[in-house]
Amino acid sequence: MRITLYVRTYPVKDAPVAMSLVPFPPHQRHTYTRDGTVYDAVSREMRVVVPDGSVIDADRKVLCWAGDAGPVKSTVDEVYELVRANAPGFGTAP
């Protein structure tokens, strides 16, 4: 099954990156200042594959899925690492 990870970063080297399982509120403005220059956030969506039957718990901001040892709850950072590692059931969406 496919889900979307929401990524927010800034157009400058080594800027912080924020990820979420739910969309960032569009009315909020986020900035990052480096050496006196203010950068506006740049948002993008990343489509990924997760195990079938996975459910996003928007209140707790975790992905609930069935692992080999039973139910698992993963944060967005954990989901991203599972996708990067091509763990069974996880990957980048075409």
C-alpha positions as a printed Julia matrix, in Angstrom:
94×3 Matrix{Float64}:
  0.0     0.0    0.0
  1.18    3.54  -0.7
  1.24    6.5    1.68
  2.69    9.99   1.54
  5.42   11.32   3.81
  5.44   15.1    4.08
  8.89   16.71   4.08
  9.79   20.3    5.0
 13.28   21.73   4.59
 15.05   24.93   3.58
 17.06   25.8    0.44
 20.43   26.01   2.18
 23.11   23.4    2.92
 22.81   21.55   6.26
 19.39   23.07   7.02
 17.05   21.12   9.3
 14.55   18.68   7.82
 11.13   17.93   9.31
  9.0    14.96   8.25
  5.43   14.06   9.06
  2.83   11.39   8.35
  0.17   14.11   8.14
  0.29   17.28   6.0
  1.83   20.4    7.5
 -0.77   23.14   8.1
 -0.64   25.34   4.97
 -1.37   28.53   6.9
  1.78   28.22   9.03
  4.97   29.93   7.87
  8.29   28.37   8.82
 11.63   30.11   8.4
 15.28   29.32   9.05
 17.95   31.98   9.55
 21.61   31.49   8.75
 24.25   34.23   8.67
 21.55   36.9    8.69
 19.65   35.45   5.73
 16.1    34.21   6.3
 14.97   31.19   4.28
 11.35   30.13   3.8
 10.5    26.47   4.13
 10.16   24.3    1.05
  7.66   21.45   1.32
  7.4    18.33  -0.78
  5.65   14.99  -0.72
  7.41   11.63  -0.79
  5.4     8.59  -1.87
  6.41    5.37  -0.16
  5.23    1.78   0.05
  4.32    0.31   3.45
  2.91   -3.1    4.43
 -0.68   -3.74   3.32
 -3.2    -2.98   6.03
 -1.1    -0.23   7.61
 -3.02    2.63   9.23
 -1.84    6.15  10.08
 -2.84    7.24  13.6
 -3.01   11.0   12.96
 -3.5    11.83  16.65
 -0.35   10.02  17.77
  1.45   10.6   14.45
  2.52    6.98  14.05
  2.08    4.3   11.41
  0.43    1.15  12.78
  1.28   -2.05  10.92
  1.57   -5.79  11.47
  5.12   -7.07  11.9
  6.36  -10.64  12.24
  6.19  -10.39  16.05
  2.79   -8.64  16.15
  1.47   -5.06  15.98
  4.06   -2.31  15.44
  3.83    1.48  15.79
  6.48    3.47  13.93
  7.22    7.19  13.9
  7.77    8.98  10.6
 11.55    8.83  11.12
 11.37    5.07  11.68
  9.19    4.65   8.57
 11.7     6.68   6.55
 14.59    4.5    7.77
 12.63    1.32   6.93
 12.01    2.68   3.42
 15.69    3.61   2.98
 16.73    0.13   4.14
 14.2    -1.54   1.81
 12.9    -3.51   4.78
 10.31   -6.19   3.86
  7.06   -4.44   2.9
  8.69   -0.97   2.67
 10.13    0.92  -0.28
  9.85    3.95  -2.51
  6.7     4.17  -4.61
  7.12    4.26  -8.38
